[in-house]
Amino acid sequence: MSPWGSLSRILPLFPILLLLLQASGRALGRASPGSGPLEDIVIERYHVPRACPREVQMGDFIRYHYNGTFEDGKKFDSSYDRGVTVAGVVGVGRLITGMDRGLMGMCVNERRRLVVPPHLGYGSIGVAGLIPPDSTLYFDVILLDVWNKEDSVQVNTLLRPPNCPRMVQDSDFVRYHYNGTLLDGTAFDSSYSKSSTYDTYVGSGWLIKGMDQGLLGMCPGEKRKIIIPPFLAYGEKGYGTVIPPQASLVFHVLLIDVHNPKDSVQLETLLLPPGCGRKAVAGDFMRYHYNGSLMDGTIFDSSYSRNHTYNTYIGQGYIIPGMDQGLQGVCIGELRRITIPPHLAYGENGAGDKIPGSAVLIFDVHVIDFHNPSDTVETQTISRPSEGCNETSRLGDFVRYHYNCSLLDGTKLFSSHDYGEPQEATLGANKVIEGLNTGLQGMCVGERRQLIIPPHLGHGENGARGVPGSAVLLFEVELVSREEGLPEGYLFVWHGDPPANLYEDMDLNKDGEIPPEEFSTFIKTQVAEGKGKLMPGQDPEKTIGDMFQNQDRNQDGKITMEELKLKSDEDQERVHEEL
């Protein structure tokens, strides 16, 4: 039997009884139940919680459980037996006077024992069949909830991250974790138990009104305690069996991320190197390192963990649209933070078990290098001799040069200085990478250059020992010396006209045939006397051996007069044959 509810049929008698009692001249005061009739209620606060943010005041709505007994301990009513808490307004005459008074000042989770004398209960009339006349009533009460129709949502920030790139606004889509309890601490729901965030729009009617309000202004990573009165939650009906009618709700919320369907990619430059001569555009091939995280800081991927850059074309659909957009306009060496809303990332479905559905992604990117398949060698002269540069290097020249080779991020790869002597090469002989072969042309002896060589003119997609695949290379080169080369296809040239009787001069022992020894001795003599020149940069013995093999037409180990021919004569014969 409730102090309101099933006994409400006698509530109209309360004012009449109260007037009669007051007219009898009884004074209100406290007395022990065993020392005579009580003049006022007796309140025993046998459990008071440490924290009491709010006490019951007149006009508050409250929810509580109680057991009602007589002095002999016999029970006459209990909300526990009905399995439903009592809810209503206190201090406005809707309860028996003793209960109205006894509940004032209570805290949530406080337990009280109230002794209500007859004149503050059901008086000399009682309740037929339930409460005899002039009965003193004993109530054990626990307060579960208190609120007022003037209340609003209470927001308490428990943790706010130092950086807040964005706060929740109406129409935003949010992902958050929560624990939901009643005001007395009874848990009714938790996203953590489902191992999934709660994902929804704010301010669009998808949430209870109090949560719509309580989430506004939150930052990703922020923790809040949100207390919502019933009229901004589930009101008089409650929700299923877990949220009673007229229940205040307490949510401990952790905001994971927030975005708006209208959002675009957000860019933040963390470090911009000086001297950015070129910015990346669609169609460029880029190598970059990255850390990928969710808005709450959870890392889902990192190129550093694989010790390998991510290599791809940008602006051509090979990567998620947000990254395609976010990488355009970067400089080599730039550090950039790219924040990508889910509709430009992995959408509602997410990716694998590391990227949830509707997740905002944050990439901290370090651009190592980029190039375009149409790029040529970029050449910059660092220094050039002011005098004595009448001729420059060209294809076929034998050159000696010093170099330092590095990646564009400054990583040192190779240096000729480590070997203590210059590098040697014949330009155009396919002995060096194509970009270096091109960049060394047109140089004066003593000139210093910087060469930027794209990978298709360097070591390509596969790289080389110590050189990553698809790497742009930076060379600093200094031309130490150059020696004019021979025309294409020649291993030896005469400085003047060859001897009129070449075969006879070459046949040193005049036996009518020229073995390898005589051929080698003759050629070396011509070089020593300055009458001829061998291909520079090659082993003389190998070059002379190749020349002998070319003249020994039948490969019998000797050259006859019929076999010996100058290359110029061979070329002329070939022209006649073609005609």
Number of C-alpha atoms within 10 A of each C-alpha: 18 16 23 17 14 9 13 15 9 14 17 11 14 20 13 11 18 15 10 12 15 13 9 8 8 10 11 11 10 13 14 13 16 7 7 8 13 22 19 21 28 21 16 13 13 10 13 14 10 8 9 12 7 12 14 21 18 15 15 20 20 24 24 20 19 23 19 22 19 17 12 7 10 10 15 15 19 21 18 12 10 10 9 14 18 22 21 16 19 25 20 11 15 18 22 24 22 22 23 18 19 23 23 15 13 21 24 25 20 19 22 22 20 22 28 27 22 23 26 24 27 27 21 13 17 16 14 8 6 10 20 16 15 15 20 23 23 24 22 17 23 22 23 24 23 28 25 17 11 7 13 16 18 14 16 13 13 12 13 14 11 9 9 12 10 13 16 21 20 15 16 19 19 24 23 22 22 21 17 21 20 21 23 18 13 14 16 14 16 19 15 13 11 10 9 14 20 16 17 18 19 24 19 13 11 11 14 15 18 21 20 19 21 23 23 15 13 22 25 26 21 22 22 21 20 21 24 28 25 24 19 18 24 21 16 13 13 16 13 8 8 13 21 20 21 25 28 27 27 24 23 18 24 24 23 24 27 27 24 17 12 9 13 17 16 15 16 12 13 12 12 14 10 9 8 12 7 12 13 21 19 16 16 20 19 23 22 21 22 21 17 21 21 22 21 18 14 14 16 14 16 19 15 12 11 10 9 14 20 16 18 19 19 24 22 14 12 11 14 16 18 22 22 20 22 23 23 16 12 22 23 25 21 21 22 22 22 22 26 27 25 24 20 20 23 21 16 12 12 16 13 8 8 13 21 19 20 23 28 27 26 25 22 19 24 23 24 23 24 28 24 17 12 9 14 16 17 13 15 13 13 12 12 15 11 7 7 9 13 7 12 15 21 21 19 20 24 23 25 19 21 19 21 17 20 20 18 19 16 12 10 13 15 15 18 15 12 10 9 9 11 19 16 17 21 24 22 18 13 10 12 15 16 17 22 20 19 20 21 23 18 13 20 22 22 17 20 23 21 20 22 26 26 25 25 20 20 23 22 17 13 12 14 13 9 9 18 18 19 24 28 26 26 23 24 18 24 24 22 17 16 22 16 17 24 18 13 10 8 13 19 20 19 14 12 9 9 12 12 8 8 13 19 16 12 19 19 17 11 11 8 12 17 24 17 17 12 15 19 19 13 16 19 17 12 15 16 11 9 12 16 18 19 21 23 21 15 13 11 16 11 10 17 21 15 13 18 22 17 16 18 19 15 12 11 9 13 19 24 16 13 9 13 16 13 12 16 10 10 10 11 10 12 11 10 8 8 6 6
